[in-house]
C-alpha cells in the first residue's frame, strides 16, 4: 500500500503517464501538421478536411476500445492486452516519425489499434486493484481514479510541450519521434514494475475454451497480416489522392458506423439473459450517462482541431514579446488538471456520502463545457477585428478543465461500478465508445464552423450543452434510482 492505495496504482500511473505523453504529444501537432504547407513539411490539407480527419481519427481510437475490451475479457486478460497494445502503439509512432507522406495514415491506424487494446484495459486494472480492498474499496476508488487521472495529464502536459517545441524547431517528424520514445519508456516501465500488480489481470474474465481460443488467435494472426498489407496500400492511396476526394469519402462513411456500434452494443447487453434485475437496471441507467459523455467529448475534443487552428490564425501567440508554439495550448488543460485534480480527489474523499450523486456531477460537467463554448463564441466575435489575447483561450480551457473534473474521472469510476462482472472490460470499452461517438458526430459538426462562423458556431454548441445539462439535472433522481444502489 502507498498512502492507503494499492502499490500497483503507481505502476499503472506511470505506464499511463508515458502512453498519454505519446498520444497527446502526437495529437497536439497532428492537425497543424496536416494543414501545414508541403514546403514546410506538412500535408497541405484543407483545414475543414483536417479538422474532420482529426475528429474521425479520435472516434476510431476510442471505437477500438470495445473490441480491445473483448480481447481482454475472452482471450488474453487485461495485463497482456495492455502490453500488446503498447507495442503496437510504439510501432505506429515510429512509422509516423518516418519523413514520408505515405506513412502518415498507416501510423495513425497502428496507434488507434494499439490504443484500443491498452486504454480500456489499463483502466479496468485500476478498478480491479480496488476490488481487492473489500472493506474500503468504494471510499478509495473515486480518489484512486482521480490520482490515476493525474498520470494521464502529467503525460499530456509534457507531451504537448515536448512535441510542440521539437516540431516547431526541428520538424514535424522529430516531434512524432519524441512520441515514439515516450511510448517505449511506458513499455519498459510496465514490464519492469509488473510485480507490483500481483495477479491482477493475468487471466481473462470469461476465457474461451482452449480450442476456440486457438482458432480465434490463428484467425486474428492471419487477418492481421492481410490487414497490415491493406493498410499499407490504403495509406499510399490516401497520401497520393491530392484532391482528397477519396479521403473525404472515407471521412463521411466512418461516423455512421461508429454511432451504430453503441446502439447495437446496448441492445445486445439488454438482451443478455444472464443479467440479474439490478444489473439490467444499471445498464439502463448507463444509457443517459453515455449520451451525456458523448456530447461532452464532442465539444471538448475540438480543442485539438478547431481551437488549435483558431489559435494559429487568430490569436497573438506571444508571452512577454516571445513567440511560443501553438501546440503548447494543448498543455494548458493537463496542467490545470494537475493543479486541480488533487483538490477534487480530496473533496470527494472528504465529502463521502454527502458528495453530489454521479448524475448531478454529470449535469455540472455539461453546464461547464457549454459555458466554455459560450466564452469561445465571444472570442470568435472579438477575433473579427484582429488577433486576440491568449487569455481568451486560457479562460476557455480553465472552464473546460473544471467541467472535465466533474465528469471524466467520475465516469471512469462509475463505469467500473455499474458494469456486470462478466462484461467488466467491455463496459470500460463502452465508456471510451462515448468519446468515439462524440468525435464521430464531431466529424460532421466541425464542418459547420466554416459555414456559420466562429461566434455563431461556438455559441450554438455552448447553448445546446447548457440545455442538455439542465435536462440532465432534472433527470438525476430517476437515473440514480436506476443505478440500483451504485453511486
C-alpha positions as CSV (number, residue, x, y, z in Angstrom):
1,X,0.0,0.0,0.0
2,X,1.1,3.6,-0.8
3,X,-0.7,6.3,1.2
4,X,-3.6,3.9,1.5
5,X,-3.7,3.0,-2.2
6,X,-2.6,-0.3,-3.7
7,X,1.1,-0.4,-4.8
8,X,0.1,-1.4,-8.3
9,X,-1.5,2.0,-8.8
10,X,1.9,3.6,-9.1
11,X,2.9,1.2,-11.9
12,X,-0.3,1.9,-13.8
13,X,0.0,5.6,-13.1
14,X,3.5,5.8,-14.7
15,X,2.6,3.5,-17.6
16,X,-0.5,5.6,-18.5
17,X,1.6,8.8,-18.0
18,X,4.1,7.8,-20.7
19,X,1.5,6.4,-23.0
20,X,-0.5,9.6,-22.8
21,X,2.7,11.6,-23.3
22,X,3.0,9.8,-26.7
23,X,-0.7,10.0,-27.6
24,X,-1.4,13.7,-26.7
25,X,2.1,14.8,-27.8
26,X,1.4,13.4,-31.3
27,X,-2.2,14.8,-31.2
28,X,-1.1,18.3,-30.2
29,X,0.8,18.7,-33.5
30,X,-1.3,16.5,-35.8
31,X,-3.8,18.9,-37.2
32,X,-1.1,21.6,-37.5
33,X,1.0,19.1,-39.5
34,X,-2.0,18.2,-41.7
35,X,-2.7,21.8,-42.7
36,X,1.0,22.9,-43.0
37,X,2.3,23.8,-46.4
38,X,4.3,20.9,-48.0
39,X,7.2,23.3,-48.3
40,X,7.2,23.3,-44.5
41,X,7.0,19.5,-44.3
42,X,3.2,19.3,-43.9
43,X,0.5,17.7,-46.0
44,X,-1.1,20.9,-47.2
45,X,-4.6,19.7,-46.3
46,X,-7.7,21.9,-46.3
47,X,-8.5,23.0,-42.7
48,X,-12.0,21.6,-42.9
49,X,-10.8,18.2,-44.0
50,X,-8.0,18.2,-41.5
51,X,-10.5,19.0,-38.6
52,X,-12.8,16.3,-39.8
53,X,-9.9,13.8,-40.1
54,X,-8.8,14.7,-36.5
55,X,-12.3,14.0,-35.2
56,X,-12.8,10.8,-37.1
57,X,-9.3,9.6,-36.0
58,X,-10.3,10.3,-32.4
59,X,-13.5,8.4,-32.9
60,X,-11.7,5.4,-34.4
61,X,-9.2,5.3,-31.5
62,X,-12.0,5.1,-28.9
63,X,-14.2,2.8,-31.0
64,X,-11.5,0.2,-31.0
65,X,-11.6,0.2,-27.2
66,X,-14.7,-2.0,-27.5
67,X,-13.0,-5.0,-29.3
68,X,-10.0,-4.3,-27.1
69,X,-12.1,-5.0,-24.0
70,X,-13.5,-8.2,-25.6
71,X,-9.9,-9.5,-26.3
72,X,-9.0,-9.0,-22.7
73,X,-12.3,-10.5,-21.4
74,X,-12.2,-13.6,-23.5
75,X,-8.6,-14.2,-24.7
76,X,-5.7,-12.5,-23.1
77,X,-6.6,-10.9,-19.8
78,X,-6.1,-7.2,-19.2
79,X,-2.4,-7.4,-18.4
80,X,-1.3,-8.9,-21.6
81,X,-3.7,-6.8,-23.7
82,X,-2.0,-3.7,-22.3
83,X,1.4,-4.9,-23.2
84,X,0.5,-5.9,-26.8
85,X,-1.4,-2.7,-27.3
86,X,1.6,-0.7,-26.1
87,X,3.9,-2.5,-28.6
88,X,1.5,-1.6,-31.5
89,X,1.2,2.0,-30.4
90,X,5.0,2.4,-30.3
91,X,5.2,0.9,-33.8
92,X,2.6,3.4,-35.0
93,X,4.5,6.4,-33.6
94,X,7.8,5.1,-35.1
95,X,6.0,4.8,-38.5
96,X,4.8,8.4,-38.2
97,X,8.3,9.5,-37.5
98,X,9.4,8.4,-41.0
99,X,9.5,11.5,-43.1
100,X,7.2,10.3,-45.9
101,X,3.6,11.2,-46.7
102,X,2.7,7.5,-47.4
103,X,3.4,6.5,-43.8
104,X,1.1,9.0,-42.1
105,X,-2.2,7.1,-42.4
106,X,-0.6,3.8,-41.6
107,X,1.0,5.2,-38.5
108,X,-2.3,6.7,-37.3
109,X,-4.1,3.4,-37.8
110,X,-1.5,1.5,-35.8
111,X,-1.7,4.0,-32.9
112,X,-5.5,3.6,-33.0
113,X,-5.4,-0.2,-32.9
114,X,-2.9,-0.3,-30.1
115,X,-4.8,2.3,-28.0
116,X,-7.9,0.3,-28.4
117,X,-6.2,-2.6,-26.6
118,X,-4.4,-0.6,-24.0
119,X,-6.7,2.2,-23.0
120,X,-9.8,0.4,-21.6
121,X,-7.8,-2.4,-20.1
122,X,-5.4,-0.4,-18.1
123,X,-8.4,1.5,-16.6
124,X,-10.1,-1.8,-15.8
125,X,-6.9,-2.9,-14.0
126,X,-7.1,0.1,-11.7
127,X,-10.7,-0.9,-10.8
128,X,-9.5,-4.5,-10.1
129,X,-6.9,-3.2,-7.7
130,X,-9.6,-1.7,-5.5
131,X,-11.8,-4.7,-5.8
132,X,-9.2,-6.4,-3.6
133,X,-9.9,-3.9,-0.8
134,X,-13.3,-5.2,0.3
135,X,-13.6,-3.1,3.4
136,X,-12.9,0.3,1.8
137,X,-12.8,0.0,-1.9
138,X,-15.8,2.2,-2.5
139,X,-14.4,5.0,-0.4
140,X,-11.0,4.8,-2.0
141,X,-12.0,4.1,-5.6
142,X,-13.0,7.6,-6.7
143,X,-9.9,9.1,-5.1
144,X,-7.7,6.4,-6.8
145,X,-9.2,7.1,-10.2
146,X,-8.6,10.9,-9.7
147,X,-5.0,10.2,-8.9
148,X,-4.7,7.9,-11.9
149,X,-6.3,10.7,-14.0
150,X,-3.4,12.9,-12.8
151,X,-1.0,10.5,-14.5
152,X,-2.9,10.9,-17.8
153,X,-2.5,14.6,-17.5
154,X,1.2,14.7,-16.5
155,X,1.8,12.8,-19.7
156,X,-0.5,15.0,-21.8
157,X,1.1,18.2,-20.4
158,X,4.7,17.0,-21.0
159,X,3.9,15.5,-24.4
160,X,2.4,18.7,-25.8
161,X,5.3,20.8,-24.6
162,X,8.0,18.5,-25.9
163,X,6.5,17.6,-29.3
164,X,5.3,21.2,-29.8
165,X,8.8,22.5,-29.2
166,X,10.6,19.9,-31.3
167,X,8.1,20.2,-34.2
168,X,8.5,24.0,-34.2
169,X,12.3,23.9,-34.2
170,X,13.3,20.6,-35.8
171,X,10.4,19.5,-37.9
172,X,7.2,17.6,-37.6
173,X,8.7,14.1,-37.8
174,X,11.1,14.8,-34.9
175,X,8.0,15.6,-32.8
176,X,6.5,12.3,-33.8
177,X,9.7,10.6,-32.9
178,X,9.5,12.0,-29.4
179,X,6.1,10.5,-29.0
180,X,7.5,7.1,-30.1
181,X,10.3,7.3,-27.5
182,X,7.7,8.2,-24.8
183,X,5.7,5.0,-25.6
184,X,8.9,2.9,-25.5
185,X,9.5,4.2,-22.0
186,X,5.9,3.3,-21.0
187,X,6.5,-0.3,-22.1
188,X,9.8,-0.7,-20.3
189,X,8.3,0.7,-17.1
190,X,5.2,-1.5,-17.3
191,X,7.3,-4.7,-17.6
192,X,9.9,-3.8,-15.0
193,X,7.4,-2.9,-12.4
194,X,5.0,-5.8,-13.2
195,X,5.4,-7.5,-9.8
196,X,3.5,-4.7,-8.1
197,X,0.3,-5.8,-9.8
198,X,0.3,-9.2,-8.2
199,X,-2.1,-11.4,-10.1
200,X,-4.3,-8.6,-11.3
201,X,-5.2,-9.0,-15.0
202,X,-3.4,-12.3,-15.5
203,X,-6.4,-14.3,-16.7
204,X,-9.4,-13.4,-18.9
205,X,-12.7,-12.7,-17.1
206,X,-14.6,-15.2,-19.3
207,X,-12.0,-17.2,-21.1
208,X,-12.9,-19.2,-24.2
209,X,-12.2,-22.9,-24.2
210,X,-8.7,-23.9,-25.5
211,X,-9.9,-25.0,-28.9
212,X,-12.0,-21.8,-29.7
213,X,-9.2,-19.6,-28.2
214,X,-6.6,-21.2,-30.5
215,X,-8.9,-20.9,-33.5
216,X,-9.6,-17.3,-33.0
217,X,-6.0,-16.4,-32.3
218,X,-4.9,-18.1,-35.6
219,X,-7.6,-16.1,-37.4
220,X,-6.5,-12.9,-35.8
221,X,-2.9,-13.5,-36.8
222,X,-3.9,-14.3,-40.4
223,X,-6.3,-11.3,-40.7
224,X,-3.7,-9.1,-39.1
225,X,-1.1,-9.8,-41.8
226,X,-3.7,-9.2,-44.5
227,X,-4.9,-6.1,-42.7
228,X,-1.4,-4.6,-42.5
229,X,-0.9,-5.1,-46.2
230,X,-4.3,-3.5,-46.9
231,X,-3.4,-0.6,-44.5
232,X,-0.1,0.0,-46.3
233,X,-1.8,0.1,-49.7
234,X,-4.6,2.4,-48.4
235,X,-2.0,4.7,-46.8
236,X,-0.3,5.1,-50.1
237,X,-3.6,5.7,-52.0
238,X,-4.8,8.3,-49.4
239,X,-1.5,10.1,-49.4
240,X,-1.4,10.1,-53.3
241,X,-5.0,11.5,-53.6
242,X,-4.0,15.1,-54.0
243,X,-7.6,16.3,-54.5
244,X,-8.5,14.5,-51.2
245,X,-11.8,13.2,-52.7
246,X,-11.0,9.6,-51.6
247,X,-10.1,10.9,-48.1
248,X,-13.3,13.0,-47.8
249,X,-15.4,10.0,-48.8
250,X,-13.8,7.8,-46.1
251,X,-14.4,10.5,-43.5
252,X,-18.1,10.7,-44.4
253,X,-18.6,7.0,-44.2
254,X,-16.9,6.2,-40.8
255,X,-19.1,8.3,-38.4
256,X,-22.4,6.4,-39.0
257,X,-20.6,3.1,-38.4
258,X,-19.2,4.4,-35.1
259,X,-22.6,5.7,-33.9
260,X,-24.3,2.4,-34.8
261,X,-21.9,0.4,-32.6
262,X,-23.1,1.6,-29.2
263,X,-26.7,1.3,-30.2
264,X,-26.1,-2.4,-31.1
265,X,-24.0,-3.0,-28.0
266,X,-26.6,-1.7,-25.6
267,X,-29.3,-3.7,-27.3
268,X,-27.1,-6.9,-27.1
269,X,-26.4,-6.3,-23.4
270,X,-30.0,-5.7,-22.5
271,X,-31.0,-9.0,-24.3
272,X,-28.4,-10.9,-22.3
273,X,-30.5,-13.4,-20.3
274,X,-27.9,-14.0,-17.6
275,X,-28.2,-10.4,-16.2
276,X,-29.9,-10.1,-12.9
277,X,-32.6,-7.4,-12.5
278,X,-30.2,-5.0,-10.6
279,X,-27.5,-5.5,-13.3
280,X,-30.1,-4.8,-16.1
281,X,-31.3,-1.7,-14.3
282,X,-27.7,-0.4,-14.0
283,X,-27.1,-1.0,-17.8
284,X,-30.3,1.1,-18.5
285,X,-29.0,3.9,-16.2
286,X,-25.8,3.9,-18.1
287,X,-27.6,5.0,-21.4
288,X,-28.2,8.6,-20.4
289,X,-24.7,8.7,-18.8
290,X,-23.3,7.5,-22.1
291,X,-25.2,10.1,-24.1
292,X,-24.1,13.0,-21.8
293,X,-20.5,11.9,-22.1
294,X,-20.8,11.7,-25.9
295,X,-22.0,15.3,-26.1
296,X,-19.3,16.4,-23.6
297,X,-16.5,14.9,-25.6
298,X,-17.9,16.1,-29.0
299,X,-17.3,19.7,-27.7
300,X,-14.3,19.1,-25.5
301,X,-12.2,17.3,-28.2
302,X,-12.5,20.2,-30.6
303,X,-9.6,21.8,-28.6
304,X,-7.2,19.7,-30.7
305,X,-8.6,20.7,-34.1
306,X,-10.7,23.8,-34.4
307,X,-9.4,25.6,-31.3
308,X,-5.8,24.7,-32.4
309,X,-6.4,26.2,-35.9
310,X,-8.2,29.2,-34.3
311,X,-5.1,29.7,-32.1
312,X,-2.7,29.6,-35.1
313,X,-4.7,32.1,-37.2
314,X,-6.5,34.4,-34.8
315,X,-4.5,34.6,-31.5
316,X,-1.4,36.6,-30.7
317,X,0.8,33.7,-29.6
318,X,3.3,35.7,-27.6
319,X,4.3,35.9,-23.9
320,X,6.4,38.9,-22.9
321,X,7.2,39.5,-26.5
322,X,8.4,36.0,-27.2
323,X,6.6,33.6,-29.6
324,X,5.6,30.2,-28.4
325,X,4.5,27.1,-30.4
326,X,0.7,26.9,-31.0
327,X,0.8,23.2,-29.8
328,X,1.6,24.5,-26.3
329,X,-2.0,25.5,-25.9
330,X,-2.7,21.7,-25.6
331,X,-0.7,21.7,-22.4
332,X,-2.9,24.1,-20.6
333,X,-5.7,21.7,-19.8
334,X,-3.5,18.9,-18.4
335,X,-1.5,21.5,-16.4
336,X,-4.7,22.8,-14.8
337,X,-5.8,19.3,-14.1
338,X,-2.5,18.6,-12.3
339,X,-3.2,21.6,-10.1
340,X,-6.9,20.9,-9.5
341,X,-7.3,17.1,-9.5
342,X,-5.8,16.7,-6.0
343,X,-8.3,19.2,-4.7
344,X,-11.1,17.3,-6.3
345,X,-9.8,13.9,-5.0
346,X,-9.6,15.4,-1.5
347,X,-13.0,16.9,-1.9
348,X,-14.7,13.7,-2.9
349,X,-13.0,11.7,-0.1
350,X,-13.8,14.4,2.4
351,X,-17.5,14.7,1.4
352,X,-18.0,11.0,1.3
353,X,-21.8,10.2,1.2
354,X,-22.5,14.0,1.2
355,X,-21.0,14.4,-2.3
356,X,-23.3,15.1,-5.2
357,X,-24.6,12.0,-7.0
358,X,-23.0,10.9,-10.2
359,X,-25.9,12.2,-12.4
360,X,-25.6,15.6,-10.7
361,X,-21.8,15.7,-11.3
362,X,-22.5,14.9,-15.0
363,X,-25.0,17.7,-15.2
364,X,-22.5,20.2,-13.8
365,X,-19.9,18.9,-16.3
366,X,-22.3,19.5,-19.2
367,X,-23.1,23.0,-18.0
368,X,-19.4,23.8,-17.7
369,X,-18.5,22.5,-21.2
370,X,-21.4,24.6,-22.6
371,X,-20.2,27.6,-20.7
372,X,-16.7,27.2,-22.2
373,X,-18.0,27.4,-25.7
374,X,-20.1,30.4,-24.9
375,X,-16.9,32.1,-24.0
376,X,-15.4,30.8,-27.2
377,X,-18.2,32.4,-29.1
378,X,-17.4,35.8,-27.7
379,X,-13.7,35.1,-28.5
380,X,-14.7,34.4,-32.1
381,X,-16.6,37.7,-32.3
382,X,-13.6,39.6,-30.8
383,X,-11.3,38.0,-33.4
384,X,-13.1,39.6,-36.3
385,X,-11.3,42.8,-35.6
386,X,-7.8,41.3,-35.3
387,X,-5.7,38.9,-33.3
388,X,-6.9,38.4,-29.8
389,X,-5.1,37.8,-26.5
390,X,-4.2,34.2,-25.4
391,X,-6.2,34.9,-22.2
392,X,-9.4,34.1,-24.2
393,X,-8.2,30.6,-24.7
394,X,-6.8,30.3,-21.2
395,X,-10.3,31.1,-19.8
396,X,-11.9,28.6,-22.1
397,X,-9.5,25.8,-21.0
398,X,-10.0,26.7,-17.4
399,X,-13.7,26.3,-17.6
400,X,-13.3,23.1,-19.6
401,X,-11.0,21.7,-17.0
402,X,-13.4,22.3,-14.2
403,X,-16.1,20.6,-16.2
404,X,-13.9,17.7,-17.0
405,X,-13.1,17.0,-13.4
406,X,-16.8,16.7,-12.6
407,X,-17.4,14.2,-15.4
408,X,-14.4,12.3,-16.7
409,X,-12.8,10.6,-13.7
410,X,-16.2,10.2,-12.2
411,X,-17.3,8.5,-15.4
412,X,-14.4,6.1,-15.3
413,X,-15.2,5.1,-11.7
414,X,-19.0,4.7,-12.2
415,X,-18.4,2.6,-15.3
416,X,-16.4,0.0,-13.3
417,X,-19.2,0.0,-10.6
418,X,-22.1,-0.3,-12.9
419,X,-20.6,-3.0,-15.1
420,X,-21.8,-6.5,-14.8
421,X,-18.8,-8.7,-13.8
422,X,-18.8,-10.7,-17.0
423,X,-18.7,-7.5,-19.1
424,X,-16.1,-5.6,-17.0
425,X,-13.6,-4.8,-19.7
426,X,-16.2,-4.5,-22.4
427,X,-18.2,-2.0,-20.3
428,X,-15.0,0.1,-19.9
429,X,-14.7,-0.1,-23.7
430,X,-18.2,1.3,-23.8
431,X,-17.2,4.3,-21.7
432,X,-14.5,5.1,-24.3
433,X,-17.0,4.4,-27.0
434,X,-18.9,7.5,-25.7
435,X,-15.8,9.5,-26.7
436,X,-15.8,7.8,-30.1
437,X,-19.5,8.6,-30.6
438,X,-18.9,12.2,-29.7
439,X,-16.0,12.6,-32.0
440,X,-17.8,10.8,-34.8
441,X,-20.6,13.2,-34.7
442,X,-18.0,16.0,-34.3
443,X,-16.6,14.9,-37.7
444,X,-19.7,16.2,-39.2
445,X,-20.3,19.1,-36.8
446,X,-16.9,20.8,-37.3
447,X,-17.7,21.3,-41.0
448,X,-20.4,23.9,-39.9
449,X,-17.7,26.2,-38.5
450,X,-16.8,27.4,-41.9
451,X,-20.5,28.0,-42.7
452,X,-21.7,29.6,-39.5
453,X,-18.5,31.5,-38.5
454,X,-16.8,31.2,-35.1
455,X,-19.2,33.4,-33.0
456,X,-22.4,31.6,-34.0
457,X,-20.9,28.1,-34.2
458,X,-19.4,28.1,-30.7
459,X,-22.3,30.0,-29.2
460,X,-24.9,27.4,-30.6
461,X,-22.9,24.4,-29.3
462,X,-22.5,26.1,-25.9
463,X,-26.2,26.7,-25.6
464,X,-27.0,23.1,-26.7
465,X,-24.7,21.7,-24.0
466,X,-26.2,24.0,-21.4
467,X,-29.8,23.0,-22.2
468,X,-28.9,19.3,-22.1
469,X,-27.1,19.9,-18.8
470,X,-30.3,21.4,-17.2
471,X,-32.4,18.5,-18.5
472,X,-29.9,16.0,-17.1
473,X,-30.1,17.8,-13.7
474,X,-33.9,17.3,-13.7
475,X,-33.5,13.6,-14.6
476,X,-30.8,13.0,-11.9
477,X,-33.2,11.4,-9.3
478,X,-34.6,9.0,-11.9
479,X,-31.2,8.0,-13.2
480,X,-29.9,7.5,-9.6
481,X,-32.8,5.1,-8.9
482,X,-32.0,3.1,-12.0
483,X,-28.4,2.7,-10.8
484,X,-29.7,0.3,-8.1
485,X,-27.6,1.2,-5.2
486,X,-24.5,2.4,-7.1
487,X,-23.4,6.0,-6.8
